[in-house]
Amino acid sequence: MTGPWTIALRDYAHTIPLKDGTVVPEGVELNFVDVEPIHRAFAPMVRDSAYDISELAIATLFQAVDAQRPIVALPVVLHGNFHHRSISVLDGQTRVRPEDLAGRRVGVRAYSQTTGLWVRGILSDGYGVRAQDVTWVTTEGPHVTSAVEPDNVERTDAKLVDLLTAEELAAVVIGARSADHVENLTPLLSDWKERQEQYYAEHGWVPINHVAVVRRELVESNPDGVRAVYLALQRGIDLACPETPTDSTRELVVRYGVTETLLSTFETALRYAREQNVIHTTITAAEIFAPFGEFVGE
């Protein structure tokens, strides 16, 4: 028996089978580490390889690959969502249009946050507002310490919602679930439902936020063990699928395997990352998953 390998995953319908022992990777013992919220696992993983396997946001993954950090991405999508509702304005303000954000200040937890990456891509592709046209006010730096932020990124110690209330920000990037728990916020895009339906019809996929990654040393020293963990994650996803599909966002985004859908989603996110100066070299989706394919045959 190999291990125990430490693994940091949020509780989802598709990870609980691994965490409760319903699914066990053949020949590998796993030691689950509780990290809440899960984004607190990202910096230790990319800076110090703190876990053997971890959930990781894709913008952090891109910066880690850019910096040649010793991690390998598994083609296991753990979390994603539409992000047309992920930028909010204050109730009662004169209605801010997306086009009005050029030349103004917008809050986001970190410039390299994946939700922010997708929101900026939507603003650029859909409304002509480039990332460079906005001053981004952040409370955290990048998880990858060597990542260089653009000149139009500022840091603050204040709470972003407080700055919005004081009208020092025009909008804040905040996930829909979190926004629901904050008073006096309204989605910037009033037609966000129609916009996300249009987005899915056009692209055929839901934006990805988090995937699974593994320490490169394990891929090199114990490919059979890593393959067993990948198959166990795959089995967890299969068990979480309802007998009758409901087309929920989770069902549409959570997947495994190096598919054309996965590569297309990643290529769009990588384009955004380059356009927004989140990364500074050209990386392709095929390059990201090439090490995985070498030991599992995909």
C-alpha positions in Angstrom: 0.0 0.0 0.0 1.4 3.4 -1.0 1.0 6.4 1.2 -0.6 8.0 3.0 -0.8 10.7 0.4 -2.2 14.0 1.7 -5.0 15.4 -0.4 -6.9 18.7 -0.1 -10.4 18.8 -1.7 -13.5 20.7 -0.9 -16.7 18.7 -0.2 -18.6 18.2 -3.4 -21.1 15.5 -4.4 -18.3 14.1 -6.6 -15.5 14.2 -4.0 -17.5 12.9 -1.0 -17.3 9.2 -2.2 -13.5 9.4 -1.9 -13.6 11.2 1.4 -16.1 8.9 3.1 -14.4 5.7 1.8 -17.0 4.7 -0.7 -14.4 4.9 -3.4 -10.8 3.9 -2.6 -7.9 4.2 -5.0 -6.3 0.9 -5.6 -3.1 0.5 -3.7 -3.1 4.1 -2.3 -3.9 5.4 1.1 -5.2 8.9 1.2 -5.1 11.3 4.2 -7.7 14.1 3.6 -6.8 17.5 4.9 -9.6 19.9 5.7 -9.0 23.4 4.3 -11.8 25.9 4.5 -12.2 27.9 2.3 -10.4 25.7 -0.2 -8.5 28.6 -1.8 -6.3 28.6 1.3 -4.8 25.4 0.1 -3.6 26.9 -3.2 -0.7 29.0 -2.0 0.9 26.2 0.1 0.5 23.8 -2.8 2.2 25.9 -5.5 4.8 27.5 -3.2 5.8 24.5 -1.0 4.1 21.4 -2.5 2.4 21.1 0.8 0.0 18.4 -0.3 0.5 15.4 -2.6 -2.8 16.1 -4.4 -4.8 19.2 -4.2 -7.7 21.1 -5.7 -6.3 24.2 -7.5 -7.8 27.2 -9.3 -6.9 27.3 -13.0 -5.5 30.9 -12.9 -3.1 29.8 -10.2 -2.3 26.7 -12.2 -1.4 28.8 -15.2 0.9 31.0 -13.1 2.5 27.9 -11.6 3.1 26.4 -15.0 4.5 29.8 -16.1 6.9 29.7 -13.1 7.8 26.0 -13.7 6.5 24.9 -10.3 6.6 21.1 -9.8 3.0 20.2 -10.2 1.0 18.3 -12.8 -2.6 19.0 -13.7 -5.0 16.1 -13.8 -7.9 16.4 -16.3 -10.4 16.3 -13.4 -12.7 19.4 -13.3 -13.9 19.8 -9.7 -15.7 23.2 -9.8 -16.9 25.8 -12.3 -19.7 28.2 -12.9 -21.0 30.9 -15.2 -19.6 34.3 -14.2 -22.0 36.8 -15.8 -23.4 37.3 -12.3 -20.0 37.5 -10.6 -19.6 41.3 -10.7 -21.8 43.4 -8.6 -22.7 47.1 -8.0 -24.3 48.8 -5.1 -28.1 49.0 -4.9 -29.4 52.5 -5.3 -26.5 53.8 -7.3 -27.0 55.3 -10.7 -27.0 52.2 -12.9 -23.5 51.4 -13.9 -23.1 49.9 -17.4 -20.3 47.5 -18.2 -19.0 50.1 -20.6 -18.8 52.6 -17.8 -16.1 50.7 -16.0 -13.3 51.9 -18.3 -11.1 54.4 -16.3 -12.7 53.4 -13.0 -11.7 51.2 -10.0 -13.1 47.7 -9.5 -12.5 45.4 -6.5 -11.5 41.8 -6.7 -10.0 39.6 -4.0 -6.8 38.9 -6.0 -6.0 39.9 -9.6 -5.1 36.2 -10.3 -8.4 34.9 -8.8 -10.0 32.7 -11.4 -13.5 34.3 -11.1 -11.9 37.6 -11.9 -10.1 36.1 -14.9 -13.4 35.0 -16.3 -15.2 38.3 -15.5 -12.5 40.3 -17.2 -12.8 38.1 -20.2 -16.5 38.6 -20.4 -16.1 42.4 -20.1 -13.4 42.4 -22.8 -15.1 40.0 -25.3 -18.7 41.2 -24.7 -18.3 44.9 -23.9 -14.9 46.1 -25.2 -13.6 46.9 -21.7 -10.1 45.5 -21.5 -8.4 44.5 -18.2 -5.9 47.4 -18.9 -8.8 49.9 -19.0 -9.7 49.4 -15.3 -7.8 49.8 -12.0 -8.1 46.6 -10.1 -8.2 47.0 -6.3 -7.2 43.8 -4.5 -6.9 42.5 -0.9 -4.5 39.6 -1.7 -1.5 39.0 -3.9 -1.0 36.0 -6.2 -0.5 32.5 -4.8 2.6 32.1 -7.0 5.1 34.4 -5.3 7.1 35.1 -8.4 4.1 36.2 -10.4 4.3 39.9 -11.4 1.1 41.9 -11.3 0.3 44.6 -13.9 0.7 48.3 -13.0 -3.0 48.8 -12.9 -3.4 46.6 -9.8 -3.6 48.2 -6.3 -3.7 46.6 -2.9 -5.9 47.6 0.0 -6.4 46.6 3.6 -10.0 47.7 3.5 -13.0 45.4 2.8 -14.0 45.7 -0.8 -17.7 45.9 0.0 -16.9 48.8 2.3 -15.1 50.6 -0.5 -18.0 50.0 -2.8 -20.4 51.4 -0.2 -18.2 54.5 0.1 -18.3 54.8 -3.7 -14.5 54.4 -3.9 -15.2 51.4 -6.2 -17.5 51.2 -9.2 -18.1 47.5 -8.8 -16.8 44.4 -7.0 -16.0 40.9 -8.4 -17.6 38.4 -6.0 -19.0 34.9 -6.7 -22.8 34.6 -6.9 -23.1 32.4 -3.8 -21.1 34.9 -1.7 -22.9 37.9 -3.2 -26.2 36.4 -2.0 -25.0 36.8 1.6 -24.0 40.5 1.2 -26.7 43.2 1.5 -27.3 45.9 -1.1 -25.5 44.2 -4.0 -27.0 44.0 -7.5 -25.5 42.1 -10.5 -23.8 44.6 -12.9 -25.4 42.7 -15.8 -29.1 42.9 -15.3 -29.6 40.3 -18.1 -27.1 37.9 -16.7 -29.4 34.9 -17.0 -29.9 35.5 -20.7 -26.2 36.3 -21.2 -25.0 33.0 -19.6 -27.5 31.0 -21.7 -26.2 32.7 -24.8 -22.6 32.0 -23.7 -23.3 28.3 -23.3 -25.1 28.1 -26.6 -22.1 29.8 -28.3 -19.3 27.9 -26.5 -20.8 24.6 -25.5 -19.1 24.7 -22.1 -19.3 26.2 -18.6 -16.2 28.1 -17.4 -13.9 26.0 -15.2 -12.6 27.3 -11.9 -10.9 24.4 -10.2 -9.1 21.2 -11.2 -7.1 18.5 -9.4 -3.3 18.7 -9.4 -0.5 16.4 -8.1 3.1 16.8 -7.2 5.3 16.1 -10.2 7.6 13.9 -8.1 4.7 11.4 -7.6 4.0 11.3 -11.3 7.7 10.4 -11.9 8.2 8.0 -9.0 4.7 6.4 -8.7 2.7 6.8 -11.9 0.5 3.8 -11.0 -0.5 5.4 -7.7 -1.3 8.7 -9.4 -3.3 6.8 -12.1 -5.2 5.0 -9.3 -6.1 8.4 -7.7 -7.3 9.7 -11.1 -9.5 6.7 -11.6 -10.9 7.1 -8.1 -11.8 10.8 -8.8 -13.3 9.7 -12.1 -15.4 7.1 -10.2 -16.6 9.7 -7.7 -17.8 11.9 -10.6 -19.6 9.0 -12.2 -21.4 8.1 -8.9 -22.5 11.7 -8.4 -24.2 11.8 -11.8 -28.0 11.4 -11.5 -29.7 8.7 -13.5 -31.7 11.3 -15.3 -29.6 14.3 -16.3 -30.9 17.6 -15.0 -28.5 19.9 -16.9 -27.5 21.6 -13.6 -24.4 23.7 -13.8 -22.5 21.1 -11.8 -23.4 18.4 -14.2 -22.4 20.5 -17.2 -19.0 21.5 -15.9 -17.7 18.6 -13.7 -15.9 16.2 -16.0 -12.7 14.1 -16.5 -10.5 13.2 -19.4 -8.6 15.2 -21.9 -11.5 16.0 -24.2 -12.0 18.7 -26.8 -14.4 20.5 -24.4 -11.7 20.6 -21.7 -9.1 21.8 -24.2 -11.4 24.5 -25.7 -12.3 25.8 -22.2 -8.7 26.0 -21.2 -7.6 27.7 -24.4 -10.1 30.4 -23.8 -9.0 30.8 -20.2 -5.3 30.9 -21.3 -6.1 33.5 -23.9 -7.7 35.6 -21.2 -4.7 35.1 -18.9 -2.3 36.3 -21.6 -4.4 39.3 -22.6 -4.7 40.3 -18.9 -1.0 39.8 -18.1 -1.9 37.1 -15.5 0.8 35.0 -17.3 3.7 36.2 -19.4 4.6 33.3 -21.6 2.6 31.4 -24.2 1.1 28.2 -22.8 -1.3 25.9 -24.6 -3.9 23.6 -23.0 -2.2 20.6 -24.7 1.1 21.5 -23.0 -0.6 21.7 -19.6 -2.1 18.2 -19.9 0.8 16.6 -21.8 2.6 15.2 -18.6 -0.7 13.6 -17.6 -1.0 11.9 -20.9 2.5 10.5 -20.7 1.6 8.3 -17.7 -2.1 7.4 -18.4 -2.0 7.1 -22.2 -4.5 9.9 -23.0 
